[in-house]
Amino acid sequence: MCSEPRYDPIVLAATFGNVKNLRQKSYTMPLGPQLQVQWRTPEGARNMGHRKRRTEEIFQELDETGR
């Protein structure tokens, strides 16, 4: 999208198009294993449930105040 060549033009020209070195690399980390690790410890599991508990508290407060 940035109009830059995908491969390093200097290396590509020097090797007559045989070696294609990417100009940039991106790494992805799967989300599933990261979430599994969070649930391993009691503290991690408690932290993962924080949003649910907080949301329930907010809804209960709204019901009590009538807003």
Phi and psi in degrees as a GROMACS rama.xvg file:
@    title "Ramachandran Plot"
@    xaxis  label "Phi"
@    yaxis  label "Psi"
@TYPE xy
-93.4875  3.32669  CYS-2
68.5737  14.0037  SER-3
-92.1108  150.134  GLU-4
-65.7496  147.312  PRO-5
-70.039  -39.4763  ARG-6
-103.933  154.84  TYR-7
-62.934  113.181  ASP-8
-66.0738  -29.5467  PRO-9
-68.3863  -47.7979  ILE-10
-66.7172  -39.9944  VAL-11
-61.3873  -43.6331  LEU-12
-70.4357  -39.6398  ALA-13
-67.5686  -27.6817  ALA-14
-104.779  13.2608  THR-15
55.0641  37.0517  PHE-16
83.3092  5.78157  GLY-17
-82.7498  -31.2333  ASN-18
-111.307  123.276  VAL-19
-115.143  93.8935  LYS-20
-89.0731  124.053  ASN-21
-66.6032  142.886  LEU-22
-71.8713  -36.234  ARG-23
-137.455  151.69  GLN-24
-122.545  146.829  LYS-25
-124.781  144.639  SER-26
-116.637  141.835  TYR-27
-117.5  144.514  THR-28
-121.153  120.356  MET-29
-60.7749  138.454  PRO-30
-75.8006  -34.9834  LEU-31
-54.019  -54.8765  GLY-32
-61.2983  -32.9902  PRO-33
-66.2479  -40.037  GLN-34
-68.5876  -38.2716  LEU-35
-61.2048  -40.0625  GLN-36
-64.3376  -37.8683  VAL-37
-62.8839  -34.3007  GLN-38
-80.8622  -6.57926  TRP-39
-66.3385  -39.7416  ARG-40
-103.103  153.33  THR-41
-59.0001  -39.521  PRO-42
-64.8875  -42.7671  GLU-43
-63.5009  -42.5454  GLY-44
-63.7084  -40.2836  ALA-45
-63.0711  -42.4638  ARG-46
-65.1464  -35.8738  ASN-47
-67.7524  -27.1872  MET-48
-88.6253  1.05176  GLY-49
-59.3257  -45.6548  HIS-50
-61.2716  -43.1009  ARG-51
-62.4469  -47.1258  LYS-52
-61.8089  -44.0217  ARG-53
-65.3685  -40.5206  ARG-54
-62.6351  -42.5728  THR-55
-62.8231  -39.7743  GLU-56
-61.7036  -42.6227  GLU-57
-64.627  -44.7182  ILE-58
-63.859  -39.2996  PHE-59
-64.0753  -42.4541  GLN-60
-62.7236  -40.4136  GLU-61
-64.9072  -39.1019  LEU-62
-64.091  -40.3339  ASP-63
-69.6006  -36.4831  GLU-64
-88.0463  -14.5148  THR-65
76.3123  14.7533  GLY-66
